[in-house]
Amino acid sequence: MAGRAAKPPRFYFNLRSPYNFFALGDLERDHPELLDRLEWRPFWEPDETSAALLDAAGGQFPYTPMTRAKQFYILRDVRRLAAERGLALTWPTDRTPWWEPAHLTWFLAADAGLGRQWVARAGRARWLEGRDICDPATVVELAAEIGLDASEAAAATDSGPLRERGVRALLDVHRDGVFGVPYFIHGSEPYWGLDRVAAFAASFTDSFTGSVADGEPPAPAAQPAEAELAVVGAGRTTDMSHAGGCG
């Protein structure tokens, strides 16, 4: 009897996470050849409709409360990481998070061969332009920019087939034991967090070279503002305590 084929390497991504945004940028800079080898899988906090469908299918989402101390840490950590990469972040304004519009639209992009482009465009919009990717109107504009059909993007959250695909994706999160992003799986080995990107890349070869050039340390960050804390802690979130990964 022939053995089962090995699963392709998987990349669980989330359009909310700054660590996911940094990880994708690092891969594009240091290991662009890996991006087309990965099976991209979305991971997001489901709304009531998706949560009910997920529950009916026997899955659950890994919610973990986040403390105020963790919110402060994440803000400082993200600022440091952005400075190291020469990025000037603009904090987003998703006060009432609804992640289905952006993540269900990813399925439309993937079908059109534009999945990577969608993740990159949504990430730039959120973290460099301060745009609200929880706003369906913003999602439609961004989708049209990369060549997707605006009407299909506008109807994504009302699409039964897309909702079903979303639930299957969230079931994969549950079955693979994913609890945060960025999360990579190569063979049987999982790698969680921005600080595991190099180890994940190295798992494809016997040797790994490449390092981030040393530079001047960034200036000390100012005390995070209450408005920024509200963004980081908005809604139910996965545990963001890890220095290189979050939900």
C-alpha positions as CSV (number, residue, x, y, z in Angstrom):
1,M,0.0,0.0,0.0
2,A,1.4,3.4,-1.0
3,G,2.0,5.9,1.8
4,R,0.0,9.0,2.1
5,A,1.4,12.0,0.3
6,A,3.0,14.6,2.5
7,K,1.0,17.8,3.1
8,P,2.5,20.9,1.5
9,P,4.1,23.5,3.8
10,R,1.4,25.7,5.2
11,F,1.2,29.4,6.1
12,Y,-1.6,30.4,8.4
13,F,-2.0,34.2,7.9
14,N,-4.2,36.9,9.4
15,L,-4.9,40.3,7.9
16,R,-5.3,41.8,11.4
17,S,-1.8,41.0,12.8
18,P,1.2,43.3,12.6
19,Y,3.5,40.3,13.1
20,N,1.9,38.6,10.1
21,F,2.6,41.8,8.1
22,F,6.2,41.8,9.2
23,A,6.7,38.1,8.5
24,L,5.4,38.4,5.0
25,G,7.7,41.3,4.3
26,D,10.7,39.4,5.7
27,L,9.9,36.4,3.5
28,E,9.5,38.5,0.4
29,R,12.8,40.2,1.2
30,D,14.9,37.1,2.2
31,H,13.1,34.1,0.8
32,P,10.7,35.0,-2.1
33,E,11.2,31.6,-3.6
34,L,9.3,30.1,-0.7
35,L,6.1,32.1,-1.2
36,D,4.8,30.1,-4.1
37,R,5.6,26.8,-2.4
38,L,3.4,27.5,0.5
39,E,-0.3,26.6,0.9
40,W,-1.8,29.8,2.2
41,R,-4.5,29.5,4.8
42,P,-6.5,32.3,6.4
43,F,-7.1,32.6,10.1
44,W,-9.4,35.2,11.5
45,E,-11.8,35.8,14.4
46,P,-15.2,34.7,13.2
47,D,-18.3,36.8,13.4
48,E,-21.5,35.3,14.9
49,T,-22.6,33.7,11.6
50,S,-19.2,32.0,11.0
51,A,-18.9,31.1,14.7
52,A,-22.3,29.3,14.6
53,L,-21.4,27.5,11.4
54,L,-18.0,26.5,12.9
55,D,-19.7,25.2,16.1
56,A,-22.2,23.2,14.0
57,A,-19.3,21.6,12.1
58,G,-17.6,20.6,15.4
59,G,-14.9,23.2,15.5
60,Q,-14.0,26.0,17.8
61,F,-11.9,29.2,17.7
62,P,-9.0,29.6,20.1
63,Y,-10.1,32.7,22.1
64,T,-7.8,33.8,24.9
65,P,-8.3,37.0,26.8
66,M,-5.5,39.6,26.5
67,T,-4.5,41.7,29.5
68,R,-3.8,45.4,29.5
69,A,-0.1,44.7,30.2
70,K,0.1,42.6,27.0
71,Q,-1.5,45.4,25.0
72,F,1.2,47.8,26.2
73,Y,3.9,45.2,25.3
74,I,2.5,44.6,21.8
75,L,2.5,48.3,21.0
76,R,6.1,48.8,22.1
77,D,7.2,45.6,20.3
78,V,5.5,46.4,17.1
79,R,7.1,49.9,17.1
80,R,10.5,48.4,17.6
81,L,10.0,45.9,14.8
82,A,8.7,48.5,12.4
83,A,11.7,50.8,13.1
84,E,14.1,47.9,12.5
85,R,12.5,47.5,9.1
86,G,12.3,51.1,8.2
87,L,8.6,51.2,8.3
88,A,6.4,54.1,9.5
89,L,3.3,52.5,10.8
90,T,-0.1,54.2,10.9
91,W,-2.2,52.6,13.5
92,P,-5.5,51.4,12.1
93,T,-8.9,52.4,13.4
94,D,-11.0,49.2,13.6
95,R,-13.0,50.1,16.7
96,T,-15.7,47.5,15.8
97,P,-13.8,44.7,14.2
98,W,-15.5,42.6,11.5
99,W,-12.9,40.4,9.8
100,E,-15.1,38.5,7.4
101,P,-15.1,41.1,4.5
102,A,-11.4,41.1,4.1
103,H,-10.8,37.4,4.8
104,L,-13.7,36.0,2.7
105,T,-12.5,38.3,-0.1
106,W,-9.2,36.4,0.1
107,F,-10.9,33.4,-1.4
108,L,-12.0,35.4,-4.4
109,A,-8.5,36.6,-4.8
110,A,-7.0,33.1,-4.5
111,D,-9.4,31.9,-7.1
112,A,-8.2,34.6,-9.4
113,G,-4.5,33.8,-8.7
114,L,-4.2,37.0,-6.7
115,G,-4.1,35.6,-3.2
116,R,-0.6,36.9,-2.4
117,Q,-1.4,40.3,-3.9
118,W,-4.5,40.6,-1.7
119,V,-2.7,39.8,1.5
120,A,0.0,42.3,0.6
121,R,-2.5,45.0,-0.4
122,A,-4.6,44.6,2.7
123,G,-1.5,44.6,4.9
124,R,-0.2,47.9,3.4
125,A,-3.6,49.5,3.7
126,R,-4.0,48.5,7.3
127,W,-0.5,49.1,8.6
128,L,1.0,51.8,6.3
129,E,-2.1,53.7,5.3
130,G,-4.2,53.4,8.4
131,R,-7.2,52.2,6.5
132,D,-10.0,50.2,8.1
133,I,-10.1,46.8,6.4
134,C,-13.1,45.9,8.6
135,D,-15.1,48.4,6.5
136,P,-16.7,46.6,3.6
137,A,-16.5,49.7,1.4
138,T,-12.7,49.8,2.0
139,V,-12.4,46.1,1.1
140,V,-14.3,46.7,-2.1
141,E,-12.0,49.6,-3.1
142,L,-8.9,47.5,-2.3
143,A,-10.2,44.5,-4.2
144,A,-10.9,46.5,-7.3
145,E,-7.3,47.9,-7.1
146,I,-5.8,44.5,-7.6
147,G,-8.2,43.5,-10.3
148,L,-11.0,41.7,-8.5
149,D,-14.7,42.2,-9.4
150,A,-16.0,44.9,-7.0
151,S,-19.5,43.5,-7.0
152,E,-18.3,40.0,-6.0
153,A,-16.2,41.5,-3.2
154,A,-19.2,43.6,-2.0
155,A,-21.3,40.4,-1.8
156,A,-18.6,38.2,-0.1
157,T,-20.2,38.2,3.3
158,D,-23.6,37.3,1.9
159,S,-22.2,34.4,-0.2
160,G,-23.2,31.0,1.1
161,P,-20.4,29.2,-0.7
162,L,-17.8,31.6,0.6
163,R,-19.1,31.3,4.1
164,E,-18.8,27.5,3.7
165,R,-15.2,27.8,2.5
166,G,-14.5,30.1,5.4
167,V,-15.8,27.5,7.9
168,R,-13.7,24.8,6.3
169,A,-10.6,27.1,6.7
170,L,-11.4,27.7,10.4
171,L,-11.8,24.0,10.8
172,D,-8.3,23.6,9.5
173,V,-7.1,26.1,12.1
174,H,-8.8,23.9,14.7
175,R,-7.5,20.6,13.4
176,D,-3.9,21.9,12.9
177,G,-3.8,23.3,16.4
178,V,-3.1,26.8,15.2
179,F,-3.4,29.4,18.0
180,G,-1.8,32.5,16.5
181,V,-0.1,34.0,13.5
182,P,2.1,33.9,11.6
183,Y,2.0,30.1,11.9
184,F,3.9,27.8,9.6
185,I,3.9,24.1,9.3
186,H,6.5,22.1,7.3
187,G,6.0,18.4,7.5
188,S,5.1,17.7,11.1
189,E,7.0,20.7,12.5
190,P,5.1,23.9,13.5
191,Y,6.7,27.4,13.7
192,W,4.9,30.2,15.4
193,G,5.8,33.8,15.3
194,L,7.9,36.3,13.5
195,D,11.0,35.1,15.3
196,R,10.5,31.7,13.8
197,V,10.5,32.8,10.2
198,A,14.2,32.1,9.8
199,A,13.9,28.6,11.3
200,F,11.0,27.8,9.0
201,A,13.0,28.9,6.0
202,A,16.0,26.9,7.1
203,S,13.8,23.8,7.3
204,F,13.8,23.8,3.5
205,T,17.5,23.5,3.1
206,D,20.6,22.2,4.8
207,S,22.0,25.7,5.4
208,F,20.5,29.1,6.0
209,T,22.3,32.3,5.4
210,G,21.3,35.9,5.6
211,S,20.9,38.3,8.4
212,V,19.4,41.7,9.0
213,A,22.1,44.3,8.9
214,D,22.9,46.0,12.2
215,G,21.8,49.6,12.6
216,E,21.2,52.3,15.1
217,P,18.7,51.3,17.7
218,P,15.3,53.1,17.4
219,A,14.5,55.9,19.9
220,P,12.6,54.9,23.0
221,A,8.9,54.6,22.2
222,A,6.5,57.1,23.8
223,Q,3.9,55.7,26.2
224,P,1.1,54.1,24.1
225,A,-2.0,56.2,23.8
226,E,-5.4,55.0,25.1
227,A,-6.7,55.1,21.5
228,E,-4.0,52.8,20.3
229,L,-4.7,50.4,23.2
230,A,-8.3,50.4,22.2
231,V,-7.3,49.2,18.7
232,V,-5.0,46.5,19.9
233,G,-7.6,45.1,22.4
234,A,-10.7,45.6,20.3
235,G,-13.0,42.6,20.2
236,R,-12.2,39.0,21.3
237,T,-8.6,38.2,20.5
238,T,-6.2,35.4,20.5
239,D,-3.3,35.6,22.9
240,M,-0.8,38.2,21.8
241,S,1.7,37.6,24.6
242,H,4.4,36.0,22.3
243,A,7.0,38.5,21.0
244,G,6.7,37.3,17.5
245,G,3.1,36.2,17.0
246,C,-0.5,37.2,17.7
247,G,-4.0,36.5,16.6
